[in-house]
Amino acid sequence: MSTSDDLLHEAQGRLDAAMQSRGLWPEEDSAWVRGAMAAFPRHRFAPDVVWEWDGWRWAAVDREREPGRWAALVYPEPQDSTVTQVTDGLSTSSLSCTQVVADMLDSLMVEPGQSVVELGTGSGWNAALLAYRAGPEGRVVSVETDAGLAKAAAERLAAAGARVEVRTGDGTAGIAGLGPVERLVATYAVETVPGAWIEQVRPGGRIVFPWGRLGHFALTVAADGKSATGWLQGLALFMGDRHATGTATSPALALGGEAAVDDQEMFEDLIGGHLLFALRVSHPGIVVSVEESGTRARVRLRDESSGRSALVERTDGGLVAVSGEGQELWAALRTGYQLWRGRGRPEQWDFGMTVSPAGQTVWIHDPGSGPYAG
């Protein structure tokens, strides 16, 4: 075994051990995911040049010149992705983080022999894992909007022995000419689920997709084939739909009067995680990110429409301080916090979604409860 192979083997082992020690490998019906990742390892679907953020820009890391650094980027921590393409200074494709790939495959509930549509081929790794599960009697068809990525992925899949049909096109409309399938998974984020996705999946089938910038859902298509309903499965960050236009807008929350909120309490609840997703539902136009390092925590806010941003931090005295040009964003989120408390402080797992010809609704506890932030 060469030095390069040794480095890859060590990096692969570290990632597998981290997944195991943190309880991140799916169990029971989805125990196959770990076997699939062993059969089709990440590095077989990574280009010879991957990218690392150096604090200012994306810097290229070449496999031949820096094999150890390349291996570490291809096999990072479970929650980290590997950037595989940079266009005009922006990351445009990646090997998704192992934890989320495993979680989404678990949510998809693929069975041997089933037909699967994947939207967003990327490197081809996820398609290979789907083919492993679907088996020789199944069929996996993947579509990729970037012709260069589609060609490279098809070549890697063929070299790895994975039975996947790769097409080039826009996945927003599903895959034309392909009859109803049992499973559909998107590897890029959408704000609104296209009706074509529901039409592509037969009644009782499942659709798994990242929703906007935070969270992924699993929906089951209804018996009449016209709607789909399901639950939030986990929090995840994915690249968005390249064909989408505009930004998310916040619904009007008429709660009456100024929100009476303790900023310290709101800050602590936001760090806890469940409020983070609730605010994503009630105020989708405000990007909220939580940063934690040791005992220190802070929250960054950004308005997608104006670009204004703010930083929220605890002071030495335990108070909450808001700085930046977008200080009004924190005040706006107080209304969302008031709504969350008024609805009984639901956890992220209490949220579900229904997509029908009448529109898309996010609810809590029960599909009949009405919109969470309506």
C-alpha positions in Angstrom: 0.0 0.0 0.0 1.4 3.4 -1.0 1.8 6.3 1.4 -1.2 8.0 -0.3 -3.3 4.9 0.2 -2.2 4.8 3.9 -3.3 8.4 4.3 -6.7 7.7 2.7 -7.2 4.6 4.8 -6.4 6.5 8.0 -8.7 9.4 7.1 -11.5 7.0 6.2 -11.1 5.2 9.5 -11.2 8.4 11.5 -14.5 9.4 9.9 -16.1 6.0 10.3 -15.0 5.9 14.0 -16.4 9.4 14.6 -19.7 8.4 13.1 -19.8 5.3 15.3 -18.7 7.0 18.6 -21.4 9.7 18.1 -24.1 7.3 17.3 -24.6 8.7 13.8 -24.8 5.5 11.7 -28.4 4.5 11.0 -29.5 1.3 12.6 -32.1 -1.4 12.0 -33.7 -1.1 8.6 -31.0 1.4 7.4 -27.9 -0.4 8.6 -27.1 -1.0 5.0 -26.0 2.7 4.7 -22.7 1.9 6.5 -22.0 -1.0 4.2 -22.8 1.1 1.1 -20.3 3.7 2.2 -17.7 1.0 2.6 -18.4 -0.4 -0.8 -18.4 3.0 -2.5 -16.0 5.2 -0.4 -16.1 9.0 -0.7 -12.6 9.3 -2.3 -13.7 7.3 -5.4 -16.1 10.2 -6.2 -13.8 13.1 -5.4 -11.9 15.0 -8.1 -8.1 15.3 -7.9 -8.5 18.9 -6.8 -10.8 19.8 -3.9 -11.2 23.2 -2.3 -10.5 24.6 1.2 -11.6 28.0 2.6 -8.5 29.8 3.8 -10.5 32.7 5.5 -10.5 34.8 2.4 -11.1 32.6 -0.6 -11.4 29.0 -1.8 -7.9 27.5 -2.2 -7.2 24.5 -4.4 -5.8 21.4 -2.8 -4.2 18.9 -5.3 -4.2 15.2 -4.5 -0.8 14.5 -6.0 1.0 17.4 -4.4 -0.7 17.3 -1.0 -2.1 13.8 -0.5 -2.5 14.1 3.3 -4.3 17.4 3.2 -6.5 16.1 0.3 -7.4 13.0 2.2 -8.3 15.1 5.3 -10.6 17.3 3.2 -12.3 14.3 1.5 -12.8 12.6 4.9 -13.6 15.5 7.2 -15.7 15.5 10.4 -19.1 13.9 10.0 -20.9 17.2 9.8 -18.5 18.8 7.2 -18.8 18.6 3.4 -16.0 18.5 0.8 -16.1 21.3 -1.8 -15.4 19.8 -5.2 -16.1 22.7 -7.6 -15.6 26.4 -7.4 -17.1 28.8 -10.0 -16.3 32.5 -10.1 -15.1 32.3 -6.5 -18.3 30.5 -5.2 -18.6 26.8 -4.3 -21.0 25.2 -6.7 -20.7 21.5 -5.9 -19.6 19.3 -3.0 -19.5 15.9 -1.5 -22.2 16.3 1.2 -21.3 15.7 4.8 -21.5 12.0 5.7 -23.9 12.5 8.6 -26.5 14.2 6.5 -26.1 11.8 3.6 -26.7 8.9 6.0 -29.6 10.6 7.6 -31.3 11.4 4.3 -30.8 7.9 3.0 -32.3 6.6 6.2 -35.3 8.9 5.7 -35.8 7.8 2.1 -36.4 4.2 3.2 -35.2 2.7 -0.1 -35.9 -1.0 -0.5 -34.2 -3.5 -2.8 -35.7 -3.6 -6.3 -37.2 -0.1 -6.1 -37.0 2.6 -8.7 -35.3 5.8 -7.5 -35.0 9.3 -9.0 -32.2 11.5 -7.7 -32.1 15.2 -8.5 -28.6 16.7 -8.4 -26.0 14.1 -9.3 -23.0 16.1 -8.2 -20.0 13.9 -7.8 -22.2 10.7 -8.2 -21.5 9.4 -4.7 -25.0 9.5 -3.4 -26.3 7.9 -6.6 -23.8 5.0 -6.0 -25.1 4.5 -2.5 -28.7 4.4 -3.8 -27.7 1.9 -6.5 -26.1 -0.3 -3.8 -29.4 -0.4 -1.9 -31.8 -0.7 -5.0 -29.7 -3.6 -6.2 -29.5 -5.2 -9.7 -33.3 -5.5 -9.8 -33.8 -1.8 -9.1 -33.3 1.3 -11.2 -31.6 4.6 -10.2 -31.9 7.6 -12.6 -30.0 10.8 -11.6 -30.2 14.2 -13.3 -27.7 17.0 -13.1 -28.0 20.5 -14.5 -24.2 21.0 -14.9 -23.2 19.0 -18.1 -19.5 18.8 -16.9 -20.5 17.4 -13.5 -22.9 14.9 -15.1 -20.2 13.6 -17.5 -17.6 13.2 -14.7 -20.2 11.6 -12.4 -21.2 9.1 -15.0 -17.6 8.1 -15.6 -16.9 7.6 -11.9 -20.1 5.6 -11.4 -19.2 3.3 -14.3 -15.7 2.9 -13.0 -17.0 2.0 -9.6 -19.5 -0.5 -11.0 -22.6 1.3 -9.9 -25.7 0.9 -12.1 -26.9 4.4 -12.4 -28.3 6.2 -15.5 -27.2 9.9 -15.5 -29.0 12.5 -17.4 -28.3 16.2 -17.9 -31.2 18.6 -17.2 -33.1 20.7 -14.7 -34.5 18.6 -11.9 -37.3 21.1 -11.0 -39.6 19.4 -13.5 -38.5 15.9 -12.4 -37.3 13.6 -15.2 -39.4 13.7 -18.3 -40.5 10.4 -19.8 -39.9 8.4 -16.7 -42.9 6.7 -15.2 -43.9 6.9 -11.5 -41.2 5.7 -9.2 -41.1 4.6 -5.6 -38.6 7.1 -4.3 -37.3 10.6 -5.1 -34.5 12.5 -3.4 -33.1 15.9 -4.1 -29.6 16.8 -3.1 -30.1 20.6 -3.4 -32.4 22.8 -1.4 -35.7 24.2 -2.5 -38.1 26.7 -0.9 -41.2 25.3 -2.6 -41.7 21.7 -3.6 -42.5 21.4 -7.3 -45.7 19.7 -8.1 -43.9 17.7 -10.7 -42.0 15.9 -7.9 -45.3 14.6 -6.5 -46.4 13.5 -10.0 -43.1 11.6 -10.5 -43.7 9.4 -7.4 -46.4 6.8 -7.1 -48.9 6.8 -4.2 -47.3 5.7 -1.0 -43.8 6.6 -2.3 -41.4 8.9 -0.5 -39.9 12.3 -1.4 -36.8 13.5 0.6 -35.4 17.0 0.1 -33.6 19.8 1.9 -35.9 22.7 2.6 -34.4 26.1 2.0 -31.2 26.7 4.0 -32.1 24.6 7.1 -33.7 21.2 7.5 -34.7 18.3 5.4 -38.2 16.7 5.1 -39.5 13.3 4.1 -43.0 13.4 2.5 -45.2 10.4 1.6 -47.4 10.8 -1.5 -51.1 10.4 -0.8 -53.3 7.6 -2.2 -54.8 10.0 -4.8 -51.3 11.0 -6.0 -52.1 14.7 -5.8 -50.5 15.7 -2.4 -47.7 14.7 -0.1 -47.3 15.0 3.7 -44.5 14.3 6.1 -42.2 15.4 8.9 -39.0 17.3 9.4 -36.2 14.7 9.6 -33.2 16.8 10.7 -31.3 20.0 10.3 -29.0 20.3 7.2 -27.4 22.9 5.1 -27.4 22.3 1.3 -26.6 24.3 -1.8 -29.8 25.8 -3.3 -31.5 25.2 -6.6 -29.5 27.0 -9.3 -32.7 27.7 -11.3 -34.5 29.3 -8.4 -35.1 33.1 -8.5 -35.7 35.6 -5.8 -35.4 35.1 -2.0 -37.6 33.8 0.7 -40.0 36.3 2.2 -41.5 36.4 5.7 -45.2 35.9 6.2 -47.0 38.7 8.0 -47.3 37.9 11.7 -50.1 39.9 13.2 -49.7 39.1 16.9 -50.8 42.5 18.2 -48.5 45.0 19.7 -44.8 44.9 20.6 -43.5 41.5 21.5 -42.7 41.3 25.2 -39.6 39.2 25.2 -36.6 38.7 27.5 -33.6 38.9 25.2 -31.5 36.8 27.4 -34.1 34.0 27.5 -34.6 34.3 23.7 -30.8 34.0 23.2 -30.5 30.9 25.3 -33.5 29.3 23.6 -32.1 30.1 20.1 -28.8 28.3 21.0 -30.8 25.3 22.0 -31.8 24.6 18.4 -35.6 24.1 18.4 -36.3 27.8 18.2 -33.8 28.1 15.3 -36.0 26.0 13.0 -39.2 27.7 14.2 -37.8 31.1 13.2 -36.8 29.6 9.8 -40.5 28.9 9.3 -41.9 32.2 10.7 -39.2 34.5 9.2 -37.6 32.7 6.2 -36.2 36.0 4.9 -33.8 36.3 7.9 -30.8 34.0 7.9 -30.0 33.0 11.5 -26.8 31.1 12.3 -25.6 30.0 15.7 -21.9 29.9 16.4 -20.6 28.1 19.5 -17.0 27.7 20.6 -16.4 26.4 24.1 -18.4 28.4 26.5 -18.8 31.3 24.0 -21.9 31.6 21.8 -23.1 34.2 19.4 -25.8 34.5 16.7 -25.4 36.1 13.3 -28.4 37.5 11.4 -28.7 38.5 7.8 -31.6 39.9 5.8 -31.6 38.1 2.4 -33.4 40.9 0.6 -31.3 43.9 1.8 -28.1 42.2 2.8 -28.1 44.0 6.2 -26.6 41.9 9.0 -26.2 41.9 12.8 -24.3 40.1 15.5 -25.9 39.1 18.8 -23.6 38.2 21.7 -23.6 37.8 25.4 -21.7 40.4 27.3 -19.5 39.8 30.3 -22.4 40.8 32.5 -24.7 38.1 30.9 -26.8 40.6 29.0 -27.4 40.4 25.3 -25.8 43.0 23.0 -26.8 43.5 19.3 -24.4 45.2 16.9 -24.3 45.8 13.2 -26.4 47.6 10.6 -29.3 45.2 10.8 -30.2 45.6 14.5 -33.9 45.7 13.6 -33.6 42.1 12.6 -33.4 40.9 16.2 -36.4 43.0 17.0 -38.3 41.3 14.2 -37.4 37.9 15.5 -38.9 38.7 18.8 -42.3 38.3 17.2 -41.3 34.9 16.0 -40.1 34.0 19.5 -43.5 35.2 20.9 -45.3 33.0 18.4 -43.1 29.9 19.3 -43.8 30.4 23.0 -47.5 30.8 22.3 -47.6 27.6 20.4 -46.1 25.7 23.3 -42.4 25.8 22.4 -42.6 23.0 19.8 -39.4 21.0 19.1 -38.0 20.8 15.6 -39.4 17.3 15.3 -42.9 18.6 15.8 -42.9 20.3 12.4 -44.4 18.8 9.3 -45.3 19.8 5.8 -48.1 19.2 3.4 -47.8 20.0 -0.3 -51.0 20.0 -2.4 -52.5 21.8 -5.4 -53.7 24.4 -2.8 -50.1 25.2 -1.8 -47.5 24.3 0.7 -48.1 24.4 4.4 -45.8 23.9 7.4 -47.6 22.8 10.5 -46.9 21.4 14.0 -48.1 18.2 15.6 -50.9 17.4 13.1 -51.6 18.2 9.4 -55.0 19.5 10.3 -53.7 22.1 12.7 -53.3 24.7 10.0 -50.2 26.7 9.2 -47.7 27.3 12.0 -47.1 30.9 11.0 -50.2 31.8 9.1 
